Amino acid sequence: MDTKVCYVTEKDIDKINKAAEVIKRGGLVAFPTETVYGLGANALDEKAVSKIFEAKGRPQDNPLIVHVADFDISKYVTYIPQKAKLLMEAFWPGPITIIMPKSDIIPDRVTAGLKCVGMRMPSNKVARKLIELSKTPIAAPSANLSGKPSPTTIGHCIDDLMGKVDMIIGGDRCIVGVESTVVDTTDGNVTILRPGGITLEMLKEVVGEVKIDPAIMKKPDKDFKPKAPGMKYKHYAPKA
Protein backbone atom coordinates (compact mmCIF):
# COMPACT_ATOMS: atom_id res chain seq x y z
CA MET A 1 0.00 0.00 0.00
CA ASP A 2 1.21 3.50 -0.85
CA THR A 3 0.94 5.57 2.34
CA LYS A 4 0.67 9.35 1.93
CA VAL A 5 2.28 11.44 4.69
CA CYS A 6 1.11 15.03 5.27
CA TYR A 7 2.43 17.46 7.87
CA VAL A 8 -0.54 19.59 8.92
CA THR A 9 -1.86 22.15 11.39
CA GLU A 10 -5.51 22.93 12.06
CA LYS A 11 -5.26 25.67 9.40
CA ASP A 12 -4.43 23.20 6.59
CA ILE A 13 -8.07 22.52 5.76
CA ASP A 14 -7.37 21.22 2.24
CA LYS A 15 -4.94 18.58 3.54
CA ILE A 16 -7.25 17.55 6.37
CA ASN A 17 -10.12 17.33 3.90
CA LYS A 18 -8.09 14.88 1.81
CA ALA A 19 -7.69 12.73 4.91
CA ALA A 20 -11.45 13.01 5.51
CA GLU A 21 -12.08 11.74 1.99
CA VAL A 22 -9.97 8.67 2.83
CA ILE A 23 -12.17 8.05 5.89
CA LYS A 24 -15.34 8.49 3.83
CA ARG A 25 -14.28 5.86 1.31
CA GLY A 26 -13.44 3.31 3.99
CA GLY A 27 -9.70 3.88 4.35
CA LEU A 28 -7.36 4.28 7.32
CA VAL A 29 -5.81 7.54 8.53
CA ALA A 30 -3.29 7.96 11.36
CA PHE A 31 -3.93 11.33 13.00
CA PRO A 32 -2.82 13.33 16.04
CA THR A 33 -4.76 13.77 19.26
CA GLU A 34 -3.70 15.44 22.51
CA THR A 35 -3.02 12.01 24.06
CA VAL A 36 -1.37 9.79 21.42
CA TYR A 37 -1.73 9.41 17.66
CA GLY A 38 -4.81 7.43 16.63
CA LEU A 39 -5.44 5.08 13.71
CA GLY A 40 -8.86 6.05 12.45
CA ALA A 41 -11.63 4.59 10.31
CA ASN A 42 -15.32 5.34 9.83
CA ALA A 43 -16.83 3.99 13.06
CA LEU A 44 -20.09 3.14 11.28
CA ASP A 45 -18.42 1.10 8.50
CA GLU A 46 -17.72 -2.43 9.72
CA LYS A 47 -15.40 -3.26 6.81
CA ALA A 48 -13.35 -0.11 7.45
CA VAL A 49 -13.13 -0.92 11.15
CA SER A 50 -11.89 -4.42 10.31
CA LYS A 51 -8.94 -2.83 8.50
CA ILE A 52 -7.77 -1.29 11.79
CA PHE A 53 -7.41 -4.73 13.36
CA GLU A 54 -5.58 -6.03 10.28
CA ALA A 55 -3.14 -3.10 10.06
CA LYS A 56 -2.24 -3.23 13.77
CA GLY A 57 -2.37 -6.98 14.28
CA ARG A 58 -4.89 -6.18 17.02
CA PRO A 59 -6.72 -8.93 18.93
CA GLN A 60 -10.39 -9.12 17.89
CA ASP A 61 -11.66 -8.97 21.49
CA ASN A 62 -10.01 -5.60 22.16
CA PRO A 63 -12.66 -2.84 21.75
CA LEU A 64 -12.07 0.49 20.03
CA ILE A 65 -12.84 4.04 21.15
CA VAL A 66 -15.25 6.15 19.09
CA HIS A 67 -14.13 9.75 18.59
CA VAL A 68 -16.61 12.59 17.97
CA ALA A 69 -16.34 16.31 17.26
CA ASP A 70 -19.33 17.61 19.25
CA PHE A 71 -21.57 16.81 22.20
CA ASP A 72 -24.48 15.39 20.18
CA ILE A 73 -23.89 11.66 20.60
CA SER A 74 -27.55 10.62 20.77
CA LYS A 75 -27.24 8.51 17.59
CA TYR A 76 -24.46 6.42 19.04
CA VAL A 77 -25.68 5.63 22.57
CA THR A 78 -29.07 4.51 23.85
CA TYR A 79 -28.90 7.02 26.69
CA ILE A 80 -26.37 9.17 28.53
CA PRO A 81 -26.07 8.31 32.25
CA GLN A 82 -26.24 11.32 34.57
CA LYS A 83 -22.65 10.98 35.73
CA ALA A 84 -21.51 10.66 32.12
CA LYS A 85 -23.16 14.02 31.43
CA LEU A 86 -21.23 15.59 34.31
CA LEU A 87 -17.95 14.18 33.00
CA MET A 88 -18.68 15.36 29.46
CA GLU A 89 -19.40 18.87 30.72
CA ALA A 90 -16.24 18.92 32.84
CA PHE A 91 -13.67 17.24 30.60
CA TRP A 92 -14.82 17.28 26.94
CA PRO A 93 -13.06 18.02 24.74
CA GLY A 94 -10.18 16.29 26.48
CA PRO A 95 -8.36 13.08 27.42
CA ILE A 96 -11.25 11.02 28.81
CA THR A 97 -13.21 8.17 27.25
CA ILE A 98 -16.67 7.55 28.72
CA ILE A 99 -18.30 4.14 28.32
CA MET A 100 -22.07 4.20 27.80
CA PRO A 101 -24.72 1.81 26.45
CA LYS A 102 -24.32 1.67 22.66
CA SER A 103 -26.99 2.06 20.01
CA ASP A 104 -27.40 -0.41 17.14
CA ILE A 105 -25.76 2.01 14.70
CA ILE A 106 -22.35 1.19 16.21
CA PRO A 107 -21.12 -2.11 14.70
CA ASP A 108 -20.32 -4.92 17.11
CA ARG A 109 -16.83 -5.04 15.57
CA VAL A 110 -16.10 -1.68 17.20
CA THR A 111 -17.07 -2.86 20.69
CA ALA A 112 -15.84 -6.47 20.41
CA GLY A 113 -19.46 -7.60 20.75
CA LEU A 114 -20.15 -5.65 23.95
CA LYS A 115 -23.37 -3.66 24.36
CA CYS A 116 -21.48 -0.56 25.47
CA VAL A 117 -19.16 1.84 23.67
CA GLY A 118 -16.36 4.18 24.71
CA MET A 119 -16.96 7.75 23.49
CA ARG A 120 -14.37 10.52 23.40
CA MET A 121 -14.12 14.08 22.11
CA PRO A 122 -10.43 14.96 21.58
CA SER A 123 -9.22 18.49 22.25
CA ASN A 124 -6.67 18.37 19.42
CA LYS A 125 -7.96 20.72 16.70
CA VAL A 126 -6.65 18.63 13.80
CA ALA A 127 -8.44 15.57 15.17
CA ARG A 128 -11.73 17.40 15.62
CA LYS A 129 -11.52 18.97 12.17
CA LEU A 130 -10.85 15.55 10.63
CA ILE A 131 -13.93 14.10 12.36
CA GLU A 132 -16.03 17.10 11.37
CA LEU A 133 -15.00 16.95 7.69
CA SER A 134 -15.43 13.17 7.59
CA LYS A 135 -19.07 13.64 8.68
CA THR A 136 -18.88 10.49 10.77
CA PRO A 137 -17.56 9.39 14.14
CA ILE A 138 -14.10 7.87 13.89
CA ALA A 139 -13.12 4.62 15.60
CA ALA A 140 -9.47 4.76 16.59
CA PRO A 141 -7.01 2.89 18.79
CA SER A 142 -3.41 4.11 19.06
CA ALA A 143 -1.59 4.29 15.72
CA ASN A 144 1.01 1.61 16.36
CA LEU A 145 1.47 -2.10 15.84
CA SER A 146 -0.13 -4.01 18.71
CA GLY A 147 2.29 -4.47 21.59
CA LYS A 148 4.53 -1.58 20.53
CA PRO A 149 4.77 1.78 22.37
CA SER A 150 1.92 4.20 21.72
CA PRO A 151 2.96 6.89 19.21
CA THR A 152 3.35 10.49 20.34
CA THR A 153 4.97 11.83 17.13
CA ILE A 154 4.25 11.45 13.44
CA GLY A 155 7.62 9.72 13.13
CA HIS A 156 6.45 6.93 15.43
CA CYS A 157 3.45 6.37 13.14
CA ILE A 158 5.66 6.29 10.05
CA ASP A 159 7.95 3.72 11.68
CA ASP A 160 5.08 1.33 12.48
CA LEU A 161 2.45 1.90 9.81
CA MET A 162 4.13 2.99 6.58
CA GLY A 163 2.72 0.80 3.83
CA LYS A 164 -0.10 -0.48 6.07
CA VAL A 165 -2.46 2.54 6.05
CA ASP A 166 -3.71 5.00 3.45
CA MET A 167 -2.57 8.25 5.06
CA ILE A 168 -0.64 9.64 8.03
CA ILE A 169 -1.23 13.25 9.07
CA GLY A 170 0.19 15.33 11.89
CA GLY A 171 3.16 17.35 12.96
CA ASP A 172 3.45 18.33 16.60
CA ARG A 173 4.21 15.98 19.49
CA CYS A 174 1.11 15.03 21.50
CA ILE A 175 0.80 17.42 24.45
CA VAL A 176 -0.52 14.87 26.99
CA GLY A 177 1.56 11.95 25.77
CA VAL A 178 -0.37 9.19 27.57
CA GLU A 179 -3.64 7.60 26.56
CA SER A 180 -7.06 8.81 27.66
CA THR A 181 -8.54 7.83 30.98
CA VAL A 182 -11.34 5.31 30.39
CA VAL A 183 -14.32 5.26 32.75
CA ASP A 184 -17.41 3.06 32.75
CA THR A 185 -20.72 4.79 33.58
CA THR A 186 -23.15 2.11 32.38
CA ASP A 187 -24.27 1.08 35.89
CA GLY A 188 -24.78 4.64 37.12
CA ASN A 189 -21.42 4.75 38.91
CA VAL A 190 -18.03 5.91 37.64
CA THR A 191 -15.41 3.16 37.47
CA ILE A 192 -11.90 3.68 36.12
CA LEU A 193 -11.01 0.95 33.62
CA ARG A 194 -7.79 2.54 32.39
CA PRO A 195 -5.80 5.36 34.03
CA GLY A 196 -4.71 8.22 31.79
CA GLY A 197 -4.75 11.97 31.27
CA ILE A 198 -7.58 12.67 33.75
CA THR A 199 -6.63 11.67 37.29
CA LEU A 200 -8.68 10.00 40.03
CA GLU A 201 -8.65 13.24 42.02
CA MET A 202 -9.97 15.23 39.05
CA LEU A 203 -12.81 12.75 38.57
CA LYS A 204 -13.75 12.84 42.27
CA GLU A 205 -14.05 16.62 42.17
CA VAL A 206 -16.80 16.26 39.55
CA VAL A 207 -18.74 13.11 40.50
CA GLY A 208 -17.76 12.29 44.08
CA GLU A 209 -17.19 8.57 44.57
CA VAL A 210 -15.09 6.86 41.90
CA LYS A 211 -14.36 3.14 41.76
CA ILE A 212 -11.30 1.43 40.30
CA ASP A 213 -11.76 -1.79 38.36
CA PRO A 214 -9.77 -4.65 39.95
CA ALA A 215 -8.54 -5.70 36.48
CA ILE A 216 -6.21 -2.69 36.50
CA MET A 217 -4.21 -4.22 39.33
CA LYS A 218 -3.91 -7.81 38.13
CA LYS A 219 -3.25 -9.83 35.00
CA PRO A 220 -6.62 -10.99 33.58
CA ASP A 221 -7.11 -14.57 32.39
CA LYS A 222 -7.42 -15.49 28.71
CA ASP A 223 -11.25 -15.61 28.82
CA PHE A 224 -11.57 -12.09 30.26
CA LYS A 225 -13.61 -9.76 28.01
CA PRO A 226 -12.24 -6.23 28.33
CA LYS A 227 -14.62 -3.27 28.27
CA ALA A 228 -11.79 -0.93 27.34
CA PRO A 229 -8.46 -0.96 25.51
CA GLY A 230 -5.50 -1.60 27.78
CA MET A 231 -7.39 -3.79 30.27
CA LYS A 232 -6.34 -7.16 28.84
CA TYR A 233 -3.57 -6.38 26.38
CA LYS A 234 -0.80 -4.20 27.80
CA HIS A 235 1.90 -2.37 25.90
CA TYR A 236 4.77 -0.08 26.67
CA ALA A 237 3.86 3.45 27.69
CA PRO A 238 5.15 6.21 25.42
CA LYS A 239 7.80 8.68 26.46
CA ALA A 240 5.98 12.00 26.51
Number of C-alpha atoms within 10 A of each C-alpha: 8 10 16 14 17 18 13 19 15 15 11 13 15 10 16 26 17 16 26 24 16 18 28 18 13 19 21 27 29 28 29 32 28 26 28 28 30 28 25 32 33 28 27 21 21 16 15 20 24 15 18 25 19 13 19 21 13 18 12 15 21 22 27 27 26 27 25 24 24 15 13 8 15 11 12 21 20 15 15 19 17 14 19 23 13 14 19 20 12 15 19 18 20 21 24 27 31 30 27 24 20 24 16 12 12 22 19 17 21 28 24 20 16 17 17 26 30 27 25 30 25 26 17 19 17 24 27 22 19 29 27 17 18 22 16 20 26 30 28 25 27 27 31 25 19 19 13 16 18 26 30 28 19 24 14 16 27 21 12 19 21 17 14 17 25 20 25 28 23 24 16 14 19 20 13 17 22 21 29 23 21 29 29 27 23 22 10 13 18 26 22 24 25 23 18 19 19 17 12 17 10 13 20 13 11 15 16 12 12 17 14 16 16 13 16 15 9 10 13 15 9 7 8 12 16 19 26 27 20 17 22 21 16 13 12 9 13 14 10 14
